[in-house]
Amino acid sequence: MSSLDPTLLVDYKKQNSPGLFDGVRQNPKSKASLSVVKWLVSLLLTVYACLSIARGIASYVNPIVPKRSIHLPDLYEASVIDLQTGLDAGHFTSVDLAYFARIEEVNLKGPVLRAVIEVNPFALVQAASLDKERKKSGKRSLLHGIPILIKDNMATVASEGMNTTAGSFSLLGSVVPDDAGVVKRLRKAGSIILGKANMSEFARYRGKLASGWSGRGGQCTNAYFPNADPCGSSSGSGVAASIGLATVTLGTETAGSITCPSSDNNLAGIKPTVGLTSRAGVIPITEHQDTVGPMTRSMTDAAIVLSVIAGKDPNDNYTLSQPDAVPDFTKALNKNALKGKRIGVPRHVFSNESISGIHPYVSVAFKQALDTIRSLGATVIDPADLPSADEIISSSNETLVMAVDFKIQINAYYQSLLENPSGVRSLADLIAFNNAHPKLEKPLGFESQADFYLAEGTDGRNQTFWAQLAFNAELGATRGIDAALKTHNLDALVAPARGRISQTFYRLYLALAGYPIVTVPMGFLPDDVTIEPAGPTTVYPAPGVPFGLSFFGTAFSDFDLIGFGYAYEQKTQTRLARRAYSAAIPKTQLKDIVGRAGNCKH
């Protein structure tokens, strides 16, 4: 069931002990042999296939083929509510949801988007169980029976038959001690973990490598133009959500990696306040900036997912600082949320085209967006500059903080593993592993390990580290976002989500402050835009590639920001203005699955 490129796996197996990297791991707790585990997986899927055939035969007696009056939602756009409505009405089941077929069409075939790194071999069995539970006792939550793709840096236990690798062969076959905190919450809500999304390897904290590339997953590309840059490290999550390879996806952000791929893939994305969602079991960069959030096709879906995954976790002490009650973020979904609000525009440096790297067309769209915000009843304060803007652009303090944290935390992650067949147990081992396996981890154009070497050269959280961390908070929060909000009596700030300095903005201000960002679609680059290289095989800008608008504010202002993003989204409906290029749009729909015995092919 794996979406891993088999040529890479074969090459790795030639260099290692046979049988260790066959896709399904041995669980050391059970001591079961790999062949037994494989046999059990095969048996479960065979049993399910037979049940599926039986259901197909039964349909002749009690037909479930949809009547003409039944509307089956288009999976390209289908929302959580659309699917729950159909599931509750019995028009289809969670087993019927055709995401495996859709992934197969475009992931390693056709446009070869490489958005999904592997799928869950137990997903259909879990879907059948959740369908049965729905009939017997009702649904647990709005995510009951909903398939979700999670980024490949979020841990899932060995019994799931999936890897957790951050895109690296050094973690293939590793056994984690527990599910990630957010995964536990998704399971409790009745979600189906459909599989793992490809990502920039180690969340792009390795070196100067193209966005969306990992050794295991290869180069993920945007679905809006062939070989376009998908942006950010949550690239696979962004591409998968954009064309309906899952209902919703999860990403992580350290510095722009939910915001940018949401922007470039025509999505609604939420980068929550650091500490609102648990990072326990997530392969880390830095505890001072990492956060987990939803990437979806609408603010409604994003709010539903955030309401499930937010909350305190004893395994992540940052979450203990959040308010006691997790808000129902769906209550923020108010079309009038911007009425009477004051929204600021940080013009100095960040909106100056000559130094920002923002495409002129984005600036035109941003001007129109501000007019829309005004039409929705908000007062736009323009400019509303951040006092530390010039300082933060020239600052490099975050480099040391990230390097120190990464070495400490990645070493701890490797050492926490119950098993790791590659033998890697530290950052030093990881660097050596990549050097020893260049065909897997250092192909032409993807050799850099500059960030790894920088981190390995650090010597812990010393006085310099703590001084720079404090200064970062001062620049990003005290004399940055909070100062602008207070000076101008603002409810939030707003800016384009794309552009060289815009990305610097997110990396520095919002990342260092740990503050939230809500991103919604704002427009698409024109068809006559000049195409430029972005990586060895990717391009940006490119015709038709989306770009987004970001609302941001102070700590735990997530609820208000969701309302602002929703009001803008509902007024503009920008996402619906353009679809992905034809070859990148999967053709399989619910009508091709419902009432047929053909589920066996999945």
N, C-alpha and C positions, 0 to 999 in steps of 0.2 A: 504493500500500500504506500510505500515511501515515494515522495516526489524527488528524491535525491538523484542527481545525474549518475547513472550506473557506472560510467567510465571513470569518474573520480573515485568511487567506492572500490572498484576493482583495482585501481592503481594503489590505493592505500592498503588493501588486503595483501597485495604482493609484498609489501614492505613490513608486514606485521604477522603475528601468529594467526593461523587460519581459524575462522569461526568466531572471532571476537566482534566483528563489525558487520554482522549480517542483518542489521536493522532492528531486531528484537533483542533486548538485553536480557542477560541472566540476572535474576534477583538473588544476591548473596544470602538474604534472609531465608529464602525457601530452599536454597541449594539445588533447585531444579535445573536440569541440564537445558542447554539452549534448544536442543532438538525437541524436548518435551514442551517447552514454552511455545515453539513454533507449531507443534502438533495441536496444542490447545487453541491457539489463535485460529488455525485452519479449521478445527472442529467447530468453534463458535460461529465462524463465518459460514461454514457449510450448513449448520443447523439453521442459522438465520435465513440462508438462501432457500432452504426447503420450506421454512415457514412462509417466506415471501411467495413461493410457488403455490403453497396451499391457499394463501390469501387470494391469489389471483384466480385459482379455481373456484373458491368460494364466491368470488365476485359475480360469477355467472348466476348463482342462486340469489345472492343479495348484492346487487351491483353497487359499486362505489364510484363508477365512472361518472364524472361530473355532468350534471345536466346543463343544458344551454343557459339556464338562468343563473348558474353559479359562476361567479367571477373569480378566477384564479389570478392572484397578483403576479406581476412581472418581477422575477427574481433580481433583475438588474436594479430595481428601485425598491423592492418590497421592504417595508418597515417592520419593526417588532410588532406593532399594533396590527398591521395587515396580516402577518402570519398568525398571531394569536386569535384574531377573528376567524380565520379559516380553520385553525386547529380546533377551536372551541365548537365551531359549527359542524365539525366532522367532514369538511370538504376535502381535507387531506390530513396526513399525519406527519409527525417529525421524521419518520422513516422515509416518507415520500420526498422530503426536501432534497433537491437534486444537486446539491453543492459539490459532491464528489465528481459527478459527471462534468459539471461546469469547470472545475479545477483542471480536470484531465484535458479538456478541450484547448486550453490556452496556456497552461503552466509550462509544460515541456514540449508541447506541440504548437502548431500554428505560429503565433507571434512570439512564443517562448518568453513569457513575461517573468518567469521564475519568482513569483510572488509567494508561493507556498513551498516550504522546505520539506515537510512531510505531513501525512495525515494520520489520524487516530484510527488504528485497526479495529478498535472496539466501539467506534462512534455509532454504527448502525444498531448494535446490540443495546447500547445505552439509550438510543432514540426509541427503540421498541419498548424498553422498560418504562421510559418516561411517558410514552403514549398510553401504556397500560395504566400507569398511575393517574394520568389525567382523567381517564374514563372512570376509574374507581373512586378517587377522592378529590379530583379537581387539580388545578395547577398551583404550584407553590408560589409563583411570582410571575411577573410579565416576561421573565426570561426562561420560563419553563419550556423545555423542548426546543429552545432556540440555539442553533449552531453558531459557535463563536471561534474565530481564529485568534490565537494569542501569539505574541512575538516570541521568537525562539530563545529569549533570555529568561523566560518565566518557567520555573520548575514544575514538572509533572512527575508523579511517582512512577516507579518501574512497572507497576501493574497495568499502566495505561499503554505500554508498548511504544511510547514515544521518547525521543531524545530531547535533551535540553543542552544546547551547545553554543549559543550566541554566534552560530554560523561557523564554528571552528571545529576542525577534525580532532583537535586536542581533547575535546569533550564528548566525542562520539562514543556511545556505549557507556557513558558515566551513569552512576546511580545516585540520585539525590536522596537526602534523608526524608524529605516531605514535600508536599505540594507548596507552591508559592501562596502567600496569604490571599492574594486576589483570586487565585484559582480555587481555593477553598470556598470563598464567598460565591463564586460562580456556580460551583457544584451544588452548594446548599440551596441556591436559587433555582436549581433544576436545569441549568444550561448544559449544552453538549459541547465539550471541547473538541472541535472538528479537526484541529491540527495546529501546526506551528507555522507562523509566517516567517519568510526570509527576512534578513535584516543586514545592515552594514555590520560587518564582523566586530564583535565586542563593542557594539553601539558606536562604531566608528572611532573608538579610542584605541587605535593601533598605529596609525600613521596617516600620511596624505594619500588616502585611497578614495576612489569614486564612491559616492553615495549608493547604497543598495547592493554592494558587492560583499560576498562572504565566500570563504573557501568551500564550504559545503554547498551553499545554495547557488553560487555563481552570481552573475550580474542581473539583478532585478531591474526592470524597465517600466516606464510610465505607459499607461494604456491610452493616453490621449495623442501620442505621436510615437512612431516607431523609434525605439532606442533612446527615448527622452529620459533625462535624469528624473528619478522618482523622488529625490530629495530626502535628507534626514536618515537616521538609522532605522526608524520604524517604516522603512520603505515598503516591505512586503505587506505590512498591515494596511498601508495607504492604498496600494494598487489593488489588493484583494477586495477591500471594501468598495472601491470606486466602481467596480464592474459586477458586484454581486457574486463573489466567490464565497461569501459568508454573509450572514445577516449583519453582523457587526464584528469589529476587530478591536484588540487592545494593543496599545503601543506604550513605549516608555520615553521619557524625555529627561535629558540632562541639560541640554542646551539647544533647543529648537527641534528635537526629533519627533515630537508629535505635531508641533506647529507647522513646520515646513512641509512634511509629507501630506498633512491635511490640506494645506494651501495648494500644493502642486497636483493633488489628485482629486480636487473638487469635493472636499469633504467638510463635515462639521467635526472639529476635534476639540477636546478639552485637555489642557495641561493643568492638572489640579495643583493647588497649593501643596508644597512639600510637607508631608505628614498627614494629608487627607486620605491617601491610599497607601496601603502597606507595600514596602519593598522587600519584605522577608521572602527569601527564595528566589529573588531576581538577581541575575548575574550583574554585579555592580560596576559603576564607575566611581561615584562619590555619594556618600550618604547625605552630604550637604546640598545636593542639587537633584538627585534622581527622584522621579515620580512616575506613577503609572496612570494612564488615562484612556478613555474611549476614543475611537476613530470610526465614525459612522457616516451614513448618508443624510442624516438630519439631526438637528439639535434635540428633537424629541427622543430619538434613540439614544443619543449621547447622555441625556439626562437620566433616562431609565437605567442605563448601565452604571453610571456614576453612583446612583442611589444604592446600587447593589454592592459595588466594590469599595465604597468609602467606609471608613470606620476605624476604630481602634484595634490594634493588634499587639498583644504582649511581646511578640517576636520582632517588633519594630518600635523602639521607644519614641521615635519622632511622632508616631501617630497618637501618642498619649497626650499630646499638647492640643489636640483639636477639641472643639466643643463636644460636650457629652452626647448630645443628640445629633445623629446624622440627618441632615435635612432630606426631605423628599424633593429632590431637585426638579421633578416634573411640575411641581407647583410654581416654579420660576417661569414656566412657559406661558408668557403673557404677551400678546401682541402689542400691548400698550406700555411695555416695560420701560421704554425710553422716554415716555412722556414726563416732562418736568425735570429730567435729569441733566446734569452738566457733564459733557464729555470733552476732554482735552486732546489737543493735537500737538505732540512733541516735534515741532518743526526744526529746531536747531540741530544741525548735523544730520538727523535721521530722515528728514524729508527733503533734503537738498540733493537734487538729482546729480549735480556735478560731482558730489563726493559719496553719494549713497549707493550707487550702483542700481538704483531702481529704474526699471525700464520706463521710458516716457509714457507708454501706453498705460502702465500701472498707475502712474501719477494722474492721468486723465480719469481713470476709473475711480481712483481714490477721491478725487474732487466730487464726482457724482455720488459716491458713497456718503460723503459728508452732507450733501444736499438731502439725501434720503434720510439720514439720521435727523436732520433738522425737521423734515416733513413728518417725522414720527413723534415730534413734540419735544425733542431735546434741544438744549442750548449748547452750541459748539464753541468752545473756547480755543481760538486759533490765533497765535500760538499759545501753548501751555508747556513751556520748555522745562527740561530737567536741569537743575543747577549743576550737576556733575557731568553733563554730557561730554564736554571736551576732555575731562580727566579720564573718563571711563573708556573712551576710544583709544587713548594712548596707554592704558593700563594693561599689564600682563600678569597681574597678581593671581588670576584664576588658574594660570598654567601650573604653578607650584602646588596649589591646593589640590587640584585634580590629580596631579602626578602622585603626590604623597598618599592621598586617599585610595587611589586605584591600586597601588602596590599593596597596601595593608589589606584592603578588602578583597582583592582577587586572590591573594594568598590564602586568606581565610576561607573563601569559597571553595577553592580546590581542596583544601584540607578537610572541609566538612563532608566531602563526597564519601559515600559508602564504598564506592569502587570507581576506578577510572582506568580502563584498559590501556590507554596511551602512556600511562606512567607519569603524566604531568601532575605535579603537586604544588607548583609555585610559578610566579611570573618568570623567574629565571629559567625554569624548565620549559615554560611556554615559548620563550624566545628561542631556546635551543631546539625545541620540537619543530617550529616553523622553519628554522634553518636546515634541519635534517630532512624535511619533506617539502622541498621547493615546488614540486609539481602540483602539490595539493594547496599549499598555503602561500606560495610566492611566485605565481605565474607572471609572465611578462606584463609589466604595467601595474602590478599589484604587489610589489616587493616590500614596500615601506613598513618598518616597525619603529618609526621614530618615537612615537608616544610611549611604546613599551620600554625602549631604552632610556627615555627620560625618566619614567616612573621607577625603573629598576635602580637608577642612580640616586634616588632619594634615600634619606636616612630617618624617616619617621616624623611624627608630629612634634617638632621642636618649637622653640620660641618664635622663630621666623615664620613658621607655618601659622601659628595662632595669631600673630600680628597681621599677616596678610589676609587671613580669613576674616578678621574683624574689620579690616579696611575695606574688603569686598562688600561686606554688609552695609558699611557706611555709604559707599559709592552707589550701590544698587538700590538700597532701601531708604536710609535716613536722608541722604542728600540727593536721592534719585527719585524714585516713584512716589514715595510718601511725601517728599517735599513738594513735588508738583501737585499732588492731590490736595495737600493742605493749603498751599499758596493760592490756588485758583478755586478752592472749594469744589473739587471735582468728585463725581461718582465713579469715573473710570477714564482711562486713556484709550486712544484708538490709533492704529497705524496699519499700513500695508504689511502683509506677512512675508513678502519676498523682497529680495534686494540685498546686496553685500552688507551694507551697514545695518539694514533691518535685521539680518541674521546676527550681526555683531550685537545689536541691541538686545535680542533675546538671549544670546549667550551670556551677556554681561549683566544687564539690569535684572531681568526676570529670573535668570538662572541663579545668579548670586544672591538675590533677595529671596528666592524660593517662592515667588508669587505666581498666581494663576494667569492663564491665557485661554481665551475662547476664540477659536478661529472658524470662520464661515466663508463660503465661496463669494468672491467679488467679481470675477471676470475671467477672460481667456485671452491669451496673447493672440495678436492678429495673424492671419494666414501669410502675410508677407514679411513676418519678422525674420531677421537674419539669424540663421542657424549657426551655433558655435559649439565647439567641443567642450564637454564637461568632464569626461574621463576617457580612458582608453577606447571604450566602445559606446559611450553615451554622449548626448548633446543637450545643451540648454544655452540660450532660449530656443524654443521650437514652436512652430505653428500650432495653435489650439491648446497649448498647455495651460491649465488653469492657474489662477493665483487667488489668494484669499485676503480677508480683512480680519484683523485681530483686535479684540477688546481685552484690556488687562487692567489690573488694579492691585490692591494691597492684599495681605494675607487673609485667607478664608473669605474673600469676596466672590468666590466661585458662583454662589447662588445668583447674585445680581448680574454677573457677567453672562451667565447662561440666559437670563432674561433678555439682556441687550442683544446677544447673538441671535436669539430666537426671533425677536421683533424684526431685526434686519433681514434675516433669512425669509420670514414669512412675507415681508413686503416685496422683496426682490425676486425670490424663487430662482436665483442665479444658477444653481446646480442643474436645473432642467433645461437650460438654454443650449447646452451642447453635450453630446455623448462621446464616448471613447471612439477611436477609429474602428472601423467595421470588423477587421480581423481579430481585434482584441475583445470583442463582445461575445461571450459564450451564448450558444444557441439553445441549449437544453433548458426547458421550462417545466413547470409543474404538470402541464398538460401531457408531457411526454412520459410522465412517471405514474401519475395517479391512476389507480385501478388496473395496472398492468403487473404482470409477474416479472417484468424486466428489471426489478431491483437487483436481481442476482448479478447483473453486470457491474454493479458498484463494488 
